[in-house]
Amino acid sequence: MGLEETIRKGLSSLSIDAAESLAAPLSAYLSLIVRWNRVTNLTAITEEREMVTRHLLDSLVIAPYIRGNQVLDVGSGAGLPGIPLALLFPERSFTLLDSNGKKTRFLTQAKIELGLDNVSVEQSRVEDHEGSYDCIVARAFRSTDAFVESTAHLLSDGGSLLAMKGPSEVPAPAVAGFKQTVHTLDVPGLDADRFLIEIVR
C-alpha cells in the first residue's frame, strides 16, 4: 500500500469526508518533514508510515472539537496539529506559534510549498504573543495548568483551549475560573491512550 493510500485509509477511519483530496498534500507535508528532519530536529519519528499514525491521524482526531474561525497552535514545532487541521479546514485561519527559529523557518517553508493561504507563522514565546483566538490548541506543551496560565490572555469570549495529552497527564489539576472536560481520543492504528482536555471559562 502506498503512502497516499495509507493516509486515505486512516482519514476514512476518522470519517473525514475529504480523504481523497487531502491525501496528496498530507503526503507532501510528511515528505517535507523527512527532508528537513535530516538537518533540523523536528521529530524523533523518522519513518513516514509511522508519521501517518503518530502525527497526521493524532492531529486530525481532534477536528470535531475545533471551534470558531481563529485558531492558534501553540508550540507548533513541525506544524502539529496546526498544518493537518489547516489543510482540513481551509475556511479557518490558523496561526502557528513557536519560539524556535529553525522550526518557524520550516513552518514558513511548509506554508509556501503547501499553498496554505489560511496559515500564518509567528516566532514568539506564547507569553509575549498578542491576539484573540476562538480556539487554542497545544500538543505536548507543558502541564495543563501552565498551558491555561500562559494562553488565557489570548482566548476570545466563548473560546476554548484544547490540550492533547497522554494518560499520565489525565486527570489534570483544576484551574480556578475554568471548566475542564476530558475526551478519550481513538487514533486509528495507535496502540496508546490519547486524551483531549477541553477547557473553557
Backbone bond lengths (Angstrom), bond angles and torsions (degrees), N, CA, C in turn:
res aa  C-N    CA-C-N  psi(-1)  N-CA   C-N-CA  omega(-1)  CA-C   N-CA-C  phi
1 M - - - 1.458 - - 1.532 109.14 -
2 G 1.334 117.36 128.97 1.450 121.49 179.66 1.517 111.88 -72.72
3 L 1.340 115.71 167.78 1.461 120.33 -176.95 1.525 111.77 -61.99
4 E 1.332 117.12 -45.04 1.466 119.41 -179.58 1.519 111.15 -62.82
5 E 1.316 117.60 -38.88 1.463 120.42 178.66 1.525 110.50 -66.75
6 T 1.336 117.20 -37.61 1.468 121.10 175.98 1.523 110.27 -61.57
7 I 1.322 115.74 -42.33 1.470 120.28 178.01 1.520 110.61 -64.54
8 R 1.346 116.66 -46.47 1.466 120.04 179.58 1.527 111.29 -57.80
9 K 1.323 116.31 -43.31 1.468 120.44 -179.81 1.528 110.43 -63.13
10 G 1.332 116.67 -42.34 1.455 120.23 178.87 1.513 112.43 -64.74
11 L 1.330 117.16 -42.19 1.465 121.04 178.93 1.523 110.88 -64.70
12 S 1.324 116.41 -38.84 1.465 119.90 177.58 1.523 111.05 -63.66
13 S 1.335 116.17 -35.23 1.465 120.19 177.51 1.530 111.59 -64.23
14 L 1.334 115.62 -26.55 1.464 120.59 176.79 1.528 111.96 -90.22
15 S 1.338 116.00 5.09 1.475 122.34 -178.48 1.529 111.99 59.60
16 I 1.328 115.63 37.30 1.463 121.19 176.57 1.524 108.22 -89.83
17 D 1.332 115.88 117.44 1.463 121.12 -173.72 1.527 112.75 -67.00
18 A 1.340 116.68 -26.72 1.462 120.64 -174.43 1.526 112.50 -88.41
19 A 1.338 117.00 26.29 1.470 120.65 -175.43 1.525 111.91 -56.48
20 E 1.321 117.62 -41.55 1.464 120.70 -177.25 1.522 111.50 -65.48
21 S 1.323 117.04 -46.78 1.465 120.26 -175.78 1.526 112.96 -76.88
22 L 1.327 117.71 -22.48 1.469 121.05 -177.29 1.524 113.45 -87.48
23 A 1.320 117.57 -21.72 1.464 120.30 -172.51 1.525 112.51 -59.15
24 A 1.323 117.36 -44.81 1.474 120.31 -177.34 1.524 112.28 -66.79
25 P 1.349 120.01 -50.68 1.466 118.06 179.43 1.528 113.90 -65.40
26 L 1.326 118.11 -33.04 1.459 120.22 177.54 1.529 110.51 -68.87
27 S 1.328 117.01 -37.13 1.461 121.28 175.53 1.526 110.66 -64.29
28 A 1.337 116.60 -42.05 1.465 120.96 177.71 1.528 110.77 -63.50
29 Y 1.310 116.32 -37.42 1.470 121.73 178.39 1.533 110.68 -63.35
30 L 1.330 117.04 -45.04 1.465 119.80 178.44 1.529 111.07 -63.64
31 S 1.314 117.29 -39.86 1.472 120.69 178.17 1.520 110.73 -62.12
32 L 1.322 116.31 -36.65 1.463 121.23 178.00 1.530 110.65 -66.62
33 I 1.322 116.88 -41.54 1.467 120.72 176.78 1.523 110.22 -60.16
34 V 1.334 116.42 -46.77 1.468 121.00 -179.51 1.527 110.43 -59.01
35 R 1.323 116.63 -43.74 1.466 120.84 -178.10 1.525 111.41 -64.53
36 W 1.311 116.47 -46.76 1.465 120.73 -178.84 1.521 112.28 -73.17
37 N 1.329 116.51 -27.17 1.462 120.62 -176.61 1.528 112.14 -65.61
38 R 1.322 115.89 -19.21 1.467 119.29 178.90 1.518 112.29 -66.85
39 V 1.330 117.05 -27.04 1.467 120.85 -178.37 1.531 113.05 -121.14
40 T 1.319 116.76 -17.88 1.460 121.58 -179.61 1.515 108.98 -125.99
41 N 1.309 117.48 128.99 1.461 121.41 -176.69 1.526 110.44 -76.20
42 L 1.333 116.21 85.97 1.459 121.16 179.83 1.523 112.33 -90.29
43 T 1.342 116.23 -38.16 1.460 120.83 -176.62 1.523 109.56 -155.79
44 A 1.331 115.60 147.95 1.465 120.44 176.84 1.520 111.03 -79.62
45 I 1.324 116.86 -14.72 1.462 121.08 178.76 1.522 108.13 -86.06
46 T 1.329 116.68 125.91 1.462 120.41 -174.34 1.526 113.25 -114.40
47 E 1.310 118.32 -11.98 1.462 121.59 -176.49 1.527 109.04 -96.73
48 E 1.343 116.49 126.22 1.459 120.92 -171.70 1.529 113.29 -59.46
49 R 1.330 116.84 -41.37 1.475 118.35 -177.94 1.532 111.60 -66.06
50 E 1.317 116.37 -33.96 1.463 119.07 174.75 1.518 110.69 -68.65
51 M 1.340 116.01 -34.08 1.465 120.12 176.74 1.532 111.81 -63.23
52 V 1.331 116.40 -33.07 1.469 119.25 178.80 1.521 110.02 -56.20
53 T 1.331 115.74 -48.82 1.465 120.07 -178.99 1.521 112.06 -73.84
54 R 1.330 116.68 -52.64 1.462 121.24 -169.29 1.527 113.80 -79.90
55 H 1.324 116.59 -19.08 1.468 119.28 179.23 1.530 112.06 -113.13
56 L 1.324 117.30 -59.20 1.466 119.81 -174.17 1.520 112.52 -68.56
57 L 1.328 117.05 -56.92 1.465 119.84 -176.59 1.525 111.18 -68.21
58 D 1.340 116.42 -35.86 1.464 120.53 177.42 1.520 110.91 -63.19
59 S 1.330 117.60 -30.82 1.469 121.74 177.32 1.528 111.28 -78.14
60 L 1.323 116.46 -46.14 1.464 120.79 -172.53 1.522 113.44 -76.53
61 V 1.340 117.76 -15.40 1.463 119.89 179.69 1.530 111.50 -64.62
62 I 1.340 117.52 -19.74 1.470 119.26 179.79 1.526 112.54 -89.99
63 A 1.323 118.17 2.94 1.470 121.94 -176.95 1.533 114.00 -50.71
64 P 1.348 119.59 -40.83 1.471 118.74 -178.56 1.530 114.08 -64.21
65 Y 1.328 117.30 -14.06 1.469 120.41 -176.06 1.526 112.71 -101.10
66 I 1.324 117.52 -2.08 1.459 120.65 178.29 1.520 108.94 -74.44
67 R 1.325 116.77 128.16 1.460 122.41 -178.08 1.518 110.24 -123.46
68 G 1.325 115.56 150.59 1.465 121.15 172.37 1.519 113.31 75.87
69 N 1.335 114.96 -174.26 1.472 121.56 -174.44 1.520 113.88 -103.14
70 Q 1.322 117.49 -25.40 1.463 121.62 -176.55 1.534 109.01 -107.18
71 V 1.342 116.19 113.86 1.465 121.23 -174.99 1.526 109.38 -121.08
72 L 1.324 115.95 133.31 1.471 122.16 178.17 1.520 109.30 -113.67
73 D 1.337 115.88 128.14 1.467 122.38 174.77 1.522 107.15 -104.85
74 V 1.335 116.14 107.92 1.468 122.35 -174.61 1.528 110.39 -88.99
75 G 1.340 116.77 132.71 1.452 120.14 -177.80 1.513 110.05 63.44
76 S 1.326 115.61 47.45 1.470 122.10 -169.02 1.523 113.49 -61.72
77 G 1.332 117.93 -32.48 1.464 120.50 177.23 1.515 112.43 63.72
78 A 1.327 116.12 -111.15 1.466 121.68 178.21 1.527 112.24 -86.34
79 G 1.347 115.93 9.18 1.461 119.70 -179.88 1.510 113.83 94.59
80 L 1.330 115.56 28.65 1.456 121.17 -177.00 1.524 110.89 -116.70
81 P 1.313 117.62 123.35 1.465 128.53 9.48 1.531 114.35 -93.87
82 G 1.341 118.15 4.50 1.460 121.27 -168.58 1.513 116.08 -57.83
83 I 1.338 118.34 -46.55 1.470 119.72 -175.29 1.531 112.28 -68.84
84 P 1.334 120.20 -47.99 1.472 117.99 175.63 1.535 112.67 -57.28
85 L 1.338 116.94 -39.76 1.464 120.15 179.59 1.527 111.14 -68.75
86 A 1.338 117.32 -36.43 1.469 120.63 178.24 1.523 111.23 -66.07
87 L 1.329 116.92 -34.85 1.460 120.58 175.45 1.523 110.84 -67.94
88 L 1.326 116.67 -37.37 1.463 121.19 -179.45 1.524 111.82 -72.91
89 F 1.344 116.65 -35.40 1.467 121.65 -175.23 1.532 110.82 -119.30
90 P 1.330 119.10 73.01 1.465 120.65 -178.15 1.519 113.72 -64.75
91 E 1.331 117.20 -17.15 1.466 121.03 -179.46 1.528 112.25 -81.96
92 R 1.331 117.60 -9.93 1.459 121.73 179.41 1.524 110.26 -104.15
93 S 1.339 115.92 155.28 1.462 121.47 179.25 1.525 109.26 -101.58
94 F 1.334 115.48 131.77 1.463 121.69 -177.75 1.526 109.76 -119.93
95 T 1.318 116.28 131.03 1.457 122.27 171.76 1.518 108.15 -108.39
96 L 1.332 116.09 124.46 1.462 121.88 178.85 1.519 107.86 -101.49
97 L 1.325 116.64 115.96 1.459 122.16 -172.90 1.523 110.21 -114.01
98 D 1.332 116.45 127.80 1.454 121.17 175.36 1.526 108.39 -153.03
99 S 1.323 116.70 145.60 1.468 120.69 -179.07 1.522 112.63 -87.20
100 N 1.346 117.06 -10.31 1.455 121.80 -176.13 1.529 110.71 -91.18
101 G 1.331 116.46 119.12 1.454 121.39 -175.95 1.510 114.28 -62.35
102 K 1.342 117.70 -37.37 1.463 120.29 178.56 1.526 110.65 -63.31
103 K 1.324 115.93 -39.12 1.460 119.34 -179.12 1.522 111.72 -72.89
104 T 1.342 118.22 -37.66 1.458 118.62 177.67 1.525 111.42 -69.09
105 R 1.328 117.80 -28.85 1.469 119.59 174.25 1.526 110.41 -65.92
106 F 1.330 116.17 -40.83 1.462 119.06 174.83 1.520 110.83 -61.98
107 L 1.322 116.66 -45.58 1.462 120.57 -178.65 1.526 111.02 -60.61
108 T 1.319 116.80 -40.14 1.462 120.74 178.54 1.525 110.60 -63.93
109 Q 1.337 116.69 -42.21 1.462 120.18 178.20 1.524 111.18 -65.20
110 A 1.327 116.73 -40.41 1.466 120.40 177.92 1.523 110.67 -63.12
111 K 1.305 117.07 -41.55 1.470 121.62 177.32 1.522 110.66 -57.53
112 I 1.343 115.58 -44.56 1.470 120.58 -179.04 1.530 110.94 -67.52
113 E 1.326 116.38 -51.46 1.465 119.94 -174.54 1.524 112.95 -66.97
114 L 1.331 117.24 -31.58 1.463 120.65 -179.62 1.527 112.59 -91.51
115 G 1.344 116.76 -3.27 1.462 120.66 178.56 1.516 113.10 64.53
116 L 1.327 116.39 41.12 1.472 120.95 -175.32 1.534 110.57 -88.93
117 D 1.320 115.57 85.37 1.464 120.31 179.97 1.526 112.58 -70.62
118 N 1.318 116.83 -15.60 1.470 121.01 -179.77 1.523 112.85 -93.96
119 V 1.343 116.85 13.15 1.471 121.75 -177.98 1.516 110.26 -119.50
120 S 1.330 115.80 137.22 1.462 121.81 168.39 1.519 108.38 -124.34
121 V 1.323 116.31 148.27 1.465 122.59 -176.86 1.517 108.77 -116.63
122 E 1.331 117.09 131.32 1.462 122.14 -179.42 1.531 109.46 -129.60
123 Q 1.322 115.88 131.95 1.468 120.57 173.31 1.518 108.68 -99.95
124 S 1.321 116.29 110.48 1.461 121.26 -176.71 1.517 109.50 -171.89
125 R 1.322 115.48 154.88 1.452 119.79 166.31 1.521 107.54 -72.87
126 V 1.324 117.47 144.23 1.459 119.56 -176.56 1.524 111.28 -62.21
127 E 1.323 117.33 -31.86 1.467 120.41 179.93 1.525 111.70 -64.73
128 D 1.341 116.88 -26.07 1.464 121.25 -178.11 1.524 112.61 -96.55
129 H 1.303 117.10 -6.74 1.460 121.26 -176.46 1.519 110.08 -77.68
130 E 1.333 116.52 149.32 1.454 121.92 178.27 1.517 109.54 -124.27
131 G 1.318 115.80 150.18 1.451 120.81 179.08 1.509 110.82 148.84
132 S 1.327 115.48 179.97 1.459 121.92 178.71 1.521 107.87 -136.31
133 Y 1.330 116.50 125.43 1.465 121.20 -172.89 1.524 110.83 -130.15
134 D 1.328 114.49 141.53 1.466 120.99 178.16 1.525 111.41 -77.51
135 C 1.322 115.54 -27.94 1.460 120.44 -177.09 1.528 108.43 -145.65
136 I 1.322 116.83 128.24 1.462 122.23 178.57 1.519 107.56 -122.42
137 V 1.327 115.46 123.15 1.460 119.90 -174.35 1.523 110.10 -121.46
138 A 1.320 116.58 145.14 1.461 121.61 177.20 1.520 108.95 -141.39
139 R 1.322 114.98 136.65 1.459 122.06 178.81 1.527 107.27 -118.33
140 A 1.329 116.51 114.77 1.474 121.41 -178.73 1.521 111.31 58.61
141 F 1.333 115.60 48.06 1.465 120.75 -179.29 1.523 109.54 -121.65
142 R 1.315 116.98 104.90 1.471 123.15 173.07 1.530 112.70 53.93
143 S 1.326 115.21 -177.85 1.456 121.13 174.54 1.531 108.52 -77.15
144 T 1.329 116.07 160.86 1.461 119.62 -176.93 1.519 112.11 -61.97
145 D 1.338 117.83 -42.44 1.466 119.06 -179.17 1.525 111.27 -66.64
146 A 1.334 117.84 -36.28 1.462 120.76 176.68 1.525 110.86 -68.54
147 F 1.320 116.72 -36.03 1.464 121.58 176.10 1.521 110.69 -60.60
148 V 1.331 116.25 -47.55 1.463 120.48 179.51 1.530 110.44 -62.47
149 E 1.329 115.85 -46.55 1.462 120.30 -177.36 1.528 112.09 -61.01
150 S 1.337 116.82 -38.99 1.463 120.02 -174.60 1.523 113.68 -83.95
151 T 1.339 117.85 -14.31 1.466 119.73 -175.82 1.528 114.13 -117.80
152 A 1.316 118.46 -8.88 1.468 120.87 -173.98 1.532 112.25 -57.42
153 H 1.339 117.18 -32.44 1.471 120.06 -178.82 1.528 112.69 -70.12
154 L 1.318 116.83 -12.07 1.466 121.58 -178.24 1.528 112.65 -100.71
155 L 1.326 117.10 -4.54 1.467 121.57 -172.55 1.526 110.94 -88.13
156 S 1.333 116.57 125.54 1.461 121.03 178.87 1.523 110.09 -73.38
157 D 1.317 116.39 165.13 1.464 120.91 176.09 1.522 109.66 -60.18
158 G 1.317 116.28 128.41 1.453 120.42 -179.55 1.513 113.92 81.46
159 G 1.351 117.02 2.79 1.456 121.06 -178.66 1.517 112.36 -78.96
160 S 1.330 115.86 173.26 1.463 120.54 -178.56 1.521 110.89 -135.80
161 L 1.327 114.36 148.26 1.464 123.01 172.71 1.523 107.91 -103.55
162 L 1.332 116.25 135.40 1.461 121.02 -179.32 1.520 108.70 -122.41
163 A 1.321 116.67 113.33 1.465 122.12 -179.93 1.525 109.03 -109.18
164 M 1.339 116.48 117.34 1.464 122.10 179.34 1.521 108.20 -87.33
165 K 1.335 116.89 126.89 1.461 120.37 -170.14 1.525 112.61 -139.13
166 G 1.331 114.23 158.55 1.451 121.97 169.90 1.518 109.74 -93.57
167 P 1.331 117.68 176.36 1.471 120.95 -173.82 1.517 114.37 -64.12
168 S 1.336 117.99 -27.65 1.462 119.83 -177.44 1.525 112.44 -69.23
169 E 1.343 117.01 -15.36 1.467 120.99 -176.74 1.521 112.68 -108.20
170 V 1.335 116.72 12.56 1.461 122.01 179.99 1.523 108.63 -126.59
171 P 1.348 119.06 129.86 1.456 126.41 0.36 1.528 111.95 -76.27
172 A 1.321 115.80 157.61 1.460 121.51 -179.48 1.519 110.04 -95.86
173 P 1.332 117.89 155.39 1.455 120.49 176.90 1.525 111.38 -59.49
174 A 1.323 116.17 143.40 1.464 119.98 177.74 1.525 109.82 -66.87
175 V 1.328 116.10 147.20 1.460 122.16 177.00 1.523 107.94 -120.07
176 A 1.322 116.96 123.81 1.463 121.43 -176.44 1.530 110.90 -55.87
177 G 1.327 115.66 131.60 1.454 120.92 177.49 1.509 114.72 88.07
178 F 1.339 117.72 -1.84 1.460 121.44 -178.48 1.529 110.11 -128.31
179 K 1.319 114.99 144.90 1.465 121.82 176.40 1.519 109.15 -107.29
180 Q 1.323 116.93 135.06 1.457 121.38 -178.36 1.533 110.77 -114.10
181 T 1.320 115.29 138.22 1.456 122.19 172.87 1.520 107.85 -125.78
182 V 1.328 117.63 127.90 1.458 121.64 -179.12 1.523 109.61 -99.03
183 H 1.335 115.94 126.41 1.463 122.18 177.44 1.528 108.90 -112.50
184 T 1.317 117.22 133.59 1.465 121.56 174.04 1.525 108.57 -83.02
185 L 1.328 116.35 129.77 1.457 121.68 -177.95 1.533 109.71 -103.67
186 D 1.319 115.30 136.25 1.459 120.86 177.83 1.524 108.26 -110.14
187 V 1.338 116.01 97.18 1.458 121.56 -178.85 1.525 108.12 -90.82
188 P 1.348 118.04 117.06 1.470 120.32 -178.21 1.530 112.31 -56.34
189 G 1.329 115.83 127.69 1.453 121.18 176.29 1.512 115.56 82.96
190 L 1.335 117.43 -2.33 1.467 120.04 -178.07 1.517 110.17 -97.81
191 D 1.314 116.29 119.55 1.463 121.61 -179.74 1.519 109.53 -92.59
192 A 1.327 115.14 60.87 1.468 121.62 179.48 1.519 107.75 -160.48
193 D 1.317 116.07 150.80 1.458 121.00 179.51 1.527 110.19 -81.93
194 R 1.322 115.36 132.20 1.460 121.21 177.40 1.522 108.72 -128.53
195 F 1.336 115.17 144.08 1.453 120.84 -177.49 1.527 109.98 -135.32
196 L 1.314 114.66 155.91 1.462 122.03 173.45 1.516 107.77 -123.39
197 I 1.335 116.06 124.36 1.457 120.69 175.21 1.529 107.26 -99.92
198 E 1.330 115.54 113.12 1.457 121.94 179.27 1.525 108.17 -95.15
199 I 1.322 116.39 124.76 1.462 121.46 -171.19 1.534 109.21 -124.71
200 V 1.322 116.33 126.03 1.459 121.32 177.59 1.526 109.34 -132.64
201 R 1.334 115.20 155.96 1.471 119.27 177.90 1.525 110.44 -69.22
